[in-house]
Amino acid sequence: MTDAFKYRSYSQFEEFLHNFYSLSQTVRIHSDNHTLVIEGIEKFSESVNSCMENESLTFKISNDQLYVDDEKLPYNRTTKNLFDNIIHYCDTRGLEGVRLLEAVKQASRMEILTFMRLLESSKQNPEPLTWLTEGLAAENIHWVELIKKSERLQNDQGSSFKDKAERRERARKDYTCAKASIEEVVQKIKEGKGEVGIGKTVRVVQNIVTNLIEDDEVYSAISTLRVFDDYIYTHSVNVAMLSMCIGRRINLSRRTLVSLGMCALFHDLGKIEIPNEVLHKKEELDDSELLLIEEHSLNSSRLLLKLKASPDSKARILVPMFEHHLKYDLSGYPHADWKKPLTLFGKIISIADKYDTLTSSRAYRKSLLSPDRALGYMFDRAGKDYDPTLIKVFINILGVYPVGTLLKLDTDELALVVSSPSRDFSKRPLVCVLEKEDEGSYKKKEIINLDERDNKSGNYVREIIATYHPSAFGIQPVQHIFSSN
């Protein structure tokens, strides 16, 4: 499927969802014969006709994402409000989605109106789905099928845990291959083997892009695979994964995502020329040492020219490697008379690079920001250090509490975030409760949803009272996250 065809499809699907939700709100406040209701039904019917290619048209919710006919729609700043509203609309009615059958094309205006009014009224019923199903049958409306939670569980849950585990394992292998690939390139450069080939690295990144397009959530959480005593290579892989997730979320083409991934993977190549005693120094750097650090982005671009790749491939990633420490307002380094705005790749990589740096254990850093606080720190600098639109996209990807954040709950429990919701009205993640063992380590106790409420009071069962970086407690997130289903 070409990018142009995807764009048209997404646009049509979004218009269909917009007309559906708009009509649902219009019938809620206006009478049957109101002009806006009549116009809303006509627009809804037109969008159904334009989108329905086979015998049905389906929209459903899965893992906080919206799908139309199994096509995952992009969640971004232009679609955010609409998608959040539709997901919330379905949540309050116990719906996972709606399937419209071909007969809807012949449905009368009154039938469509009746369907929408039944949807509106169902949320007032203690058992909305049962009430709605009976209401549709009583009105002889047979051109709509409700995708119930039980149906989705029956169809998906048998394989969902297995599929999720398989995707995590695939992501882990991708991560390992990417790390091995960058290590191999660096080693060959150090050995002075002339022009170093990067064909293997390109194939690794192409494979990552294929898998990431299918499920970007697991790749946005992949940086939890880092270990505290291994920074240089894991940092490069983390930045590449996070950068590609941003690129995916803003709908970059597959070819562009590969270029972005390559650029991010090699963005710190110049650090191989910095002595280890400077790179890992615990004390404050002196002026000469600081200059060595600041030269690494320029050296990254210089070393890129020595790699065996086409001039076109090098040209796409050369400048972003140079500018990934130049801030959005161009006040960073290298210090140069740089007047041009940062490239898109440069702006994306600077965000991913800073986030991973803030949340990674380093020899010179006495304390670490928890992932949520790192995001807050970066958001406060939007418009100065970071592109304000891209930083919002990045926060939407990771969620309010990114995977790997350690939480202190009001139940005196410690819990590690294993999955973070992507919609703003649900800020409560899925967590793994940890239990301290005699030797001071922690073991996984249970997986719980912090969105759970008490049936009687309606209050949340658990509240978050503090957040920490897991290293503060000697916790390796990968031991609990990527080993859990």
N, C-alpha and C positions, 0 to 999 in steps of 0.2 A: 504494500500500500504506500503510495507516494505521500510526501508531507502535505502537498496541496489537497489531496483527497481527504487526508485526515483532518485538515483544517476545516474543510467544508462540512465534513461529518460532525465534528465537534460543534461547529457553529449551529448546525441543524438540531443536534441533540440538546444543546443548551437552550435553544429557542423553544423546543418542545417542553423541557423542564420548566422554563420560565413561564410559558403559557399555562401549564398545569398548575403551578403554584399560584400564579396571579389569579386564575379562575377560582381556586380554592378560597382565596382571600376575598374576592369580589362577592361570591355567593354568601359569604359569612355576614356581610353588612348590607347587602342590597336585596330587593325583592326580585321575584322571578322575571318580571317583564321590564326590569331596569335596563337602560341602554348599555351600560357597562357589562352587565351579565350577558346580554345577547352578543355583544362584540367579543367578550371573553370566550364564549362557547365556539364562535366562528373561528377565532384564532387558534384555539385548542385543536379543533377538528382539522384545520389546515396543516398545522404542524404534525399531527398524527399521520395524515396522508403523505406528507413529504418525507417522513422518517421511516415509515413502515415499508420495508422492501419485500418481506416474505409474508408469512401468515400471522405474525404477531409483532408487537413492540413492547419490550420489557425494560423497566428500570428497576434496579435493586441496589441495596446497600450491603457492602461487605468490607469489614475492617475499616470502617469510617470513610470508605471511598464510594463514589457513585459510579455505577456502570449502566450503560444503555446498550442493550443487545450484546452484553459481554465485553463491550469496549469501555475500558476505564477512562473516565473523563479527567482532564487536568484540573487539579485544585490549585488555583492561583488567586492573585489579588482581584481579578475581574470576576471570577466565578465564586469566590469564597462565600459571600453573603447568601447567594442563591442556594448553593449546595448545603450550607449549614442550616438554612431554613427548611429545605426539603427533608434533610435527615432528621431534624427535630420534629417536623410534621409527622413523619412516619413513626418515629420513636414513640410519640404520644398516643399512637393508635396501635402499637404492637405490630407494625408492619415491617417486613424486610424489603418489600417492593411491590410493584404492580405490573401485571402482564395484560396488555390490551390485545384482544384477538381481532382478526380481520373484519369481523362483523361490526366493529365499532364504526367503520366507515359508513355504514348504513344507519347508524343510531340516530334517532331524532334529537332535536334540541332538548326536549323535555327529558329524555332518557339520560342524556349527559348531565343535565341539571340535577336530576334525581340522584345519580351516582355521586356527584360532588356534595350534595346536601347530606347524603348518608355518611360519606367520609367525615364531614364536619361534625355531625351529631354523634358519631361513634366514640369520640374521645370522652364523652360524658358518661359512657357506660362502663361498669366495672370490668366487663369482659368485652372490649371493643371489637376484637376480631370475630368472635362468635356472633355478636349482635349484627355486625356489618355483613357477615356471610348470609345470615338469615334474612336481612333486609334486602340484599341484592336478589336472593331467590324469590322473595315475596313480590318484588317489583319486576320479576321476569327479565332481569338484566344478566345475560349470559355471555356478554362479550368482554367481560373483565374477570381475571383470575387474581386472587390475592396471594402474594408470596408470604406465607406465614413463617414465623420463627421455626416451628416444628418441621416445616417443609425444608427449609434451608439446612437445618441440622441433619435431617434425614439424608439429604442429598450430599451435603458437604462435610459434616462433622466426622463421618466415618473415615474420611481421608484428610481432613483439615489438619489434624495434629501431625499426621504422617507427612503431609505436604509441607507444613511449616518446618518440621525437623529436616526434611530433605533440602528445602531452600536455605536453611541456616547452614547446613553442612556444605552445600554448594558455594555459599558465600564464603565460608571458612576456607575452602579450597582455593577460591579465587583470590582471597587475601594472601594466602600462603604463596601462591604462584606469583602474584605481583611483587611480593617482598623478595622472593628468590630472584626474580628477574632484575629488579633494580640493583640488588646486591651483586649479581653477575656482571652487569654493565659497569658498575663502579670498580669492581675488582679488575676488569680488563683495562679500564682507563688508568688505574694506578700502576698496572704492569707495563703501561706504555705500548700496548699492542697496536698502535696506529689507529686507523679508522675502525671504530667499534660498531658492529651491527646491532640493530635494535628490532629486527624482525620478530623475534620471539616475544619481546615486550609488547609490540603492536598487537600480536595475536592474543596475548593475555588480556589486554585492555579491550579488544574487540569482544572477547568472550564475556568479560565483565559487563560491558554495555548491553549485550544481549540479555543477560540474566537480570540486570538492574532494571531494564525496561519492563520486564515481567513483574518484578516486585522490588520497588525501590526502598520500601520500609526496612527490610532486613539489612540493606547496604548502608542506610543512614545510621544504623546502630552498630555497624561493623567495627568502629573504632574502639569498642569495648574489648576487642581482642588484644589490645596492646598490653605489654607487660612492663612493669616499672623500671626494669634494668635494660631495656632495649628501646632506644628512642629514635635514632637517626632514620632507619629504614621504615619502621612502623609509622613514623610521622609522615613520611612521603606517601605511603599507601593510604593512611587515614585522610590526608588532604585530597588525594586523588578520588577516593570514594565519596567524600563529602561534596567535592566540587562537581562530580558527575551527578550526584543527587540534585544539587541545585540546578544544573543544566537540564536534567530530565524534567524537573518541576516547571521550568520556564519554556518547555517544549522545544529544546534544541534538537536538531536532526541527529540521526544515529552517527553520521560521519563527523559532525561537529562535536558530539559527545566523546568520540574516540580521540579527537585532537585535544579536547579539554583534558581528558584523562591522562594523555601522554604528557601534556604540559605540566599538569599538577604533580605527576609522578616524578618528573625530573626537575621540579622547581628549585630544589635545594642541592642540586648537583654540585654547585660551587663549594659547598661545605667540606668536600673531601680535601680541599687544599688548606683547610684550617687545622692547625695542630690540635691534637686531642686535649692537651693540657689547657688550651684556651677554650675549646668548645665545651669542655666539661668542668671548667673552673668554678669553684664554689664561692670564691670571693668576688668582689666587684672588679670588673674589667678596667684596665687602664686605657688611656687614649689610643695607644698603638694596637692593643688587642681589640678594642671596640671597632677600630677601622678595619681590621681583618674580618670581623663579623659582618660589617656593613658592605664589604666588597663581595660577599658571597653571591648575591643575586646577579651582579654583573658577570662574575665568574661562571655562574650557571649558564648564562647565555653564550659565553665564550666557549665553554666545554661542549655545549650542544652542537656547535659548528663542526666539532671533531667526530660526531656520531655519523654512522653510515645511514643516511636517509635522503629522500629526494629534497631538492631545494624548496619545493612547494610545502612539503611537510614541515621542514624546519622554519620556514617563514611564518607559518600559522602560529607557532608557539614561541618564537624567539623573544618577541617584545614582552609578552605577559610574564615570562620568567624573569626578565629584568625588572619589571615594575611591581612585583607582588608585595614589596614592602613600601611602595609609594602609596600614601594614603589617598583617600577619595579627593581630598583637597590638595594633593601633591606635596604635602609637608613631610613625607617620610624620607626614606633613603633608597638608593644612592642619591646623594646631594648633587643635583644637576639642574641645568636651566631647562626643565621639562615643562612645556606649556600645554601639550595636548592632553585631553581627558584620557583616563585609563581605558584600556581595552576591556571588553566584556570578560574575557578570560582573566585578565589581571584583577578585576574587581571581585570576581567569584573566588579565585584562589586566595586572595588576601583575607577573605572572610573565613574560608575553611582553614587556612594556615593559622590564623590568630586563635580560632576556637580550639583547635587541637593543641596549640602551644599553651593556652591558658589552663587546659584541663589535663595536661601531661606532667608527670613527675619529672623534675629536672634537678640536677645536682645543686644548682645555685638557688633554687626556690625553697624557701622555708615553709611556705604554706600554699595550698592549692585551692582555687575556686571550685566550688561544686558546679556541675554543668549548667544548672539553672542560673546561678549567679554570673557565670561566664557570659551567658546569653544576655543577661541584664546589663552587664558591663559594656558589651558591644552595642546593644541597642541604644544606650545612652550616648554613644559616639556616632550614631547614624547621621549622615550628612556631612560629617567632618572626616572621620577615619574610613567609613564604609558607605557604600551606595545604599541609600535609605530603602529603596524598593527591594533590593536583593537581601538585605538583612532581615526584612520582614518575611520574605520567602523562606529563608534559612530557619528562622524561628518557627514558622508554620510546619516545616519538615520535621524538626526535632521535637516540637511540642513544648509546653510550659515546663515540664520536668523531663528532660531528655533521658533516653535509655542509659542506664549506668549511674544515675543519680541515687545517692544513698539518702533515705528519708528517716527521720525520727517521728514516730507517730504518738498520738496522745495516749495510746495504750501501752506506752513504754517499749514498743517494739521497734526494731530496726528493719527496714525493708528496702530492697533494691528495685528500681524501676526496670521492668523488663519489656514493657510496651507502652508507648505514650500516645494518647488520642490526638488526632489531627484536626479536630474541630474545636472552636473556641468555647462553646457553651459546655463542653465536658472537659474539664481540666484535670480530671482525676485519673491517674494511670493504673495500669495493671502492674502489680508489684509482687516480688518474691520476699516473703517474710523470712528473716534470718534468725537462727538460734545459735547462741554462743556455746562452744564446746569447752571442755575442761582445759585443753591446751591453749585456749585463747583464739582458736580459729572459729569460723562460722560455717554452719551447714544450712542447707535449704530446708525450710520447714513446710511452707505451703504457698501457693499462688492465690492471691486475692485481688479483687477489684475494689479500688478505693471509692468507686462510684456507688457502692452498696449503701442502701439506706435502711434504717430501722422501720419495720412495717407499721409500728404503732405511732411513733413520734414523727416519722418522716425525716429525721435528722440523719446525717451521715454516721455510719458505724465507727469510722476512724477519721481523724483529722491529722493533717501534716503540721508539725510544729517546728521542724528545723530540717535543713538540708546540709549534706556534707559531701566532700569528695571521698570515694570509697577507700583511697589509699590511707586516709587518716585513721582507719580502723584495720589496715592491712588486708583489705578485701580486694580480691581480683574479680571483677564483674564477670569475666568470661566463664569462670568456674560455675556460676549460677545461672547466667543468662543463656548462653549457647549450649548448655547441657539440659535446658528445661524445654518441655513441650508446651 
